[in-house]
Amino acid sequence: MTSTLPEAPSALALTRDEPLARHTYMRLGGPAAYWGEPPTIEAVGDIAAWAAAEGLPLRVLGGGSNTLVADDGVTSVVLSLRAACGDTRFEGDRVTAGSGVMLPALARAAAAANLGGLEFAIGIPGTVGGALQSNAGIGDGRDLGGLVETVEVLDGGAVRTLARDDLEFAYRTTSLRRSGAIVLGATLRLAPRPREECEAEMTRLLEARQASQPTAERNAGSIFRNPEGDHAGRLIEAAGCKGLTAGGAQVSELHANFIVHDGSATSADVAALMLEVRSRVAADSGVTLVPEVEWWGDGEPPEVFR
Ligand SMILES: Cc1cc2nc3c(=O)[nH]c(=O)nc-3n(C[C@H](O)[C@H](O)[C@H](O)COP(=O)(O)OP(=O)(O)OC[C@H]3O[C@@H](n4cnc5c(N)ncnc54)[C@H](O)[C@@H]3O)c2cc1C
């Protein structure tokens, strides 16, 4: 697919045609034309500069837990920042975490340091970088944005520290998403809390998830955003969509705002099922649902993402 694309300098250590299904939580998606796991921020900058010079889009993949990648893949340079931005440093009641750090690991590390505030993140299988794009949070109002003091970004080749006042956090979106900057990490303000209390709360939250969400199946978390004052899951269930299928994809019988699959689905199946759900919900309730999951692909996205 990518034979006419430029050859990357070997110093950048990019590989070709990496199947992104290996890196997404849904285990779906075609290849990235170029894939890299740079070891340092400097190497990230070198790759970004090369991609810009070649006119190639650059994307960062975190945990791949909020992303649906086209079956044909993406003609982009895709980076994992787990190595370059994988450190966590505690100082007093603050933690500075790299964007490649997984949220559940960070929540556990904070608990071990007798710091509370991140318990809500225990069941969110994404990275700090991904969570800063979507202001990841849970239904009781706790979200990552509520803890942020500063965010470090790589923007136009320069590392910059953005103060909280420079950032906007709202329901499942932030100004960082619109900026297109590569997020390197963030400093979060936590609060002293005994480890046992933090861990007990995290256990409760995980048990509640296991009872209400299809955690054992391949999924991408909430597929649609909650409309103001309502829940996408309630609307989808009311429209009779639980169990609905398209190809190998199915609306979860446990939680209607989750799409699951057994390994036989394609991303096109998921997008087709989302479109069908959206149209049934619109017919039933008059509400047009908006995807929470993000589409990655070349060219025009499937109808439900337009
Ligand atoms: C089982 C399950 C449960 C979930 N529960 C929740 C929940 O309770 N609350 C919630 O809010 N979400 C939830 N999600 C959704 C998802 O986990 C979150 O949105 C998470 O924050 C996504 O992080 P990620 O690293 O996986 O992002 P990815 O899917 O890898 O990426 C998402 C977007 O962020 C961008 N991005 C990632 N890292 C960077 C970076 N360093 N710099 C710039 N851009 C970057 C990507 O390019 C992409 O545009 C759930 C998902 C699953 C599968």
The ligand as an SDF file (V2000), in Angstrom:
LIG
                    3D

 53 58  0  0  0  0  0  0  0  0999 V2000
  -13.1120   -0.5360   28.6540 C   0  0  0  0  0  0  0  0  0  0  0  0
  -13.0270    0.9710   28.4660 C   0  0  0  0  0  0  0  0  0  0  0  0
  -13.4940    1.8160   29.4520 C   0  0  0  0  0  0  0  0  0  0  0  0
  -13.4070    3.2060   29.3020 C   0  0  0  0  0  0  0  0  0  0  0  0
  -13.8940    4.0040   30.3020 N   0  0  0  0  0  0  0  0  0  0  0  0
  -13.7630    5.3320   30.1720 C   0  0  0  0  0  0  0  0  0  0  0  0
  -14.2320    6.1960   31.2240 C   0  0  0  0  0  0  0  0  0  0  0  0
  -14.7430    5.7790   32.2540 O   0  0  0  0  0  0  0  0  0  0  0  0
  -14.0860    7.5310   31.0420 N   0  0  0  0  0  0  0  0  0  0  0  0
  -13.5160    8.0640   29.9320 C   0  0  0  0  0  0  0  0  0  0  0  0
  -13.3940    9.2880   29.8400 O   0  0  0  0  0  0  0  0  0  0  0  0
  -13.0920    7.2700   28.9210 N   0  0  0  0  0  0  0  0  0  0  0  0
  -13.1950    5.9380   29.0260 C   0  0  0  0  0  0  0  0  0  0  0  0
  -12.7610    5.1240   28.0150 N   0  0  0  0  0  0  0  0  0  0  0  0
  -12.2230    5.7360   26.7850 C   0  0  0  0  0  0  0  0  0  0  0  0
  -10.6930    5.8870   26.7740 C   0  0  0  0  0  0  0  0  0  0  0  0
  -10.0760    4.9650   27.6460 O   0  0  0  0  0  0  0  0  0  0  0  0
  -10.2800    7.2850   27.1960 C   0  0  0  0  0  0  0  0  0  0  0  0
  -10.7830    8.2320   26.2800 O   0  0  0  0  0  0  0  0  0  0  0  0
   -8.7610    7.4160   27.2630 C   0  0  0  0  0  0  0  0  0  0  0  0
   -8.4260    8.6280   27.8660 O   0  0  0  0  0  0  0  0  0  0  0  0
   -8.1070    7.3280   25.8970 C   0  0  0  0  0  0  0  0  0  0  0  0
   -6.7070    7.2690   26.0840 O   0  0  0  0  0  0  0  0  0  0  0  0
   -5.7840    6.4990   25.0430 P   0  0  0  0  0  0  0  0  0  0  0  0
   -4.3820    6.7070   25.4860 O   0  0  0  0  0  0  0  0  0  0  0  0
   -6.2270    5.1080   24.8760 O   0  0  0  0  0  0  0  0  0  0  0  0
   -6.0860    7.3470   23.7430 O   0  0  0  0  0  0  0  0  0  0  0  0
   -5.9810    6.8540   22.2310 P   0  0  0  0  0  0  0  0  0  0  0  0
   -7.2170    6.1200   21.8710 O   0  0  0  0  0  0  0  0  0  0  0  0
   -4.6870    6.2070   21.9900 O   0  0  0  0  0  0  0  0  0  0  0  0
   -5.9840    8.2740   21.5070 O   0  0  0  0  0  0  0  0  0  0  0  0
   -7.1020    9.1260   21.5960 C   0  0  0  0  0  0  0  0  0  0  0  0
   -6.7260   10.4650   20.9610 C   0  0  0  0  0  0  0  0  0  0  0  0
   -5.7270   11.0970   21.7660 O   0  0  0  0  0  0  0  0  0  0  0  0
   -4.5940   11.3930   20.9510 C   0  0  0  0  0  0  0  0  0  0  0  0
   -3.4020   11.2530   21.7730 N   0  0  0  0  0  0  0  0  0  0  0  0
   -3.0470   10.2140   22.5540 C   0  0  0  0  0  0  0  0  0  0  0  0
   -1.8850   10.4830   23.1710 N   0  0  0  0  0  0  0  0  0  0  0  0
   -1.4950   11.7050   22.7450 C   0  0  0  0  0  0  0  0  0  0  0  0
   -0.3680   12.5420   23.0130 C   0  0  0  0  0  0  0  0  0  0  0  0
    0.5890   12.1750   23.8490 N   0  0  0  0  0  0  0  0  0  0  0  0
   -0.2880   13.7270   22.3740 N   0  0  0  0  0  0  0  0  0  0  0  0
   -1.2510   14.1270   21.5230 C   0  0  0  0  0  0  0  0  0  0  0  0
   -2.3430   13.3890   21.2340 N   0  0  0  0  0  0  0  0  0  0  0  0
   -2.4580   12.1990   21.8460 C   0  0  0  0  0  0  0  0  0  0  0  0
   -4.6340   10.3890   19.8260 C   0  0  0  0  0  0  0  0  0  0  0  0
   -3.9020   10.8610   18.7200 O   0  0  0  0  0  0  0  0  0  0  0  0
   -6.1170   10.3250   19.5650 C   0  0  0  0  0  0  0  0  0  0  0  0
   -6.4930   11.4530   18.8150 O   0  0  0  0  0  0  0  0  0  0  0  0
  -12.8470    3.7430   28.1340 C   0  0  0  0  0  0  0  0  0  0  0  0
  -12.3640    2.8840   27.1360 C   0  0  0  0  0  0  0  0  0  0  0  0
  -12.4530    1.5140   27.2920 C   0  0  0  0  0  0  0  0  0  0  0  0
  -11.9300    0.6150   26.2250 C   0  0  0  0  0  0  0  0  0  0  0  0
  1  2  1  0
  2  3  1  0
  2 52  2  0
  3  4  2  0
  4  5  1  0
  4 50  1  0
  5  6  2  0
  6  7  1  0
  6 13  1  0
  7  8  2  0
  7  9  1  0
  9 10  1  0
 10 11  2  0
 10 12  1  0
 12 13  2  0
 13 14  1  0
 14 15  1  0
 14 50  1  0
 15 16  1  0
 16 17  1  0
 16 18  1  0
 18 19  1  0
 18 20  1  0
 20 21  1  0
 20 22  1  0
 22 23  1  0
 23 24  1  0
 24 25  2  0
 24 26  1  0
 24 27  1  0
 27 28  1  0
 28 29  2  0
 28 30  1  0
 28 31  1  0
 31 32  1  0
 32 33  1  0
 33 34  1  0
 33 48  1  0
 34 35  1  0
 35 36  1  0
 35 46  1  0
 36 37  1  0
 36 45  1  0
 37 38  2  0
 38 39  1  0
 39 40  1  0
 39 45  2  0
 40 41  1  0
 40 42  2  0
 42 43  1  0
 43 44  2  0
 44 45  1  0
 46 47  1  0
 46 48  1  0
 48 49  1  0
 50 51  2  0
 51 52  1  0
 52 53  1  0
M  END
$$$$
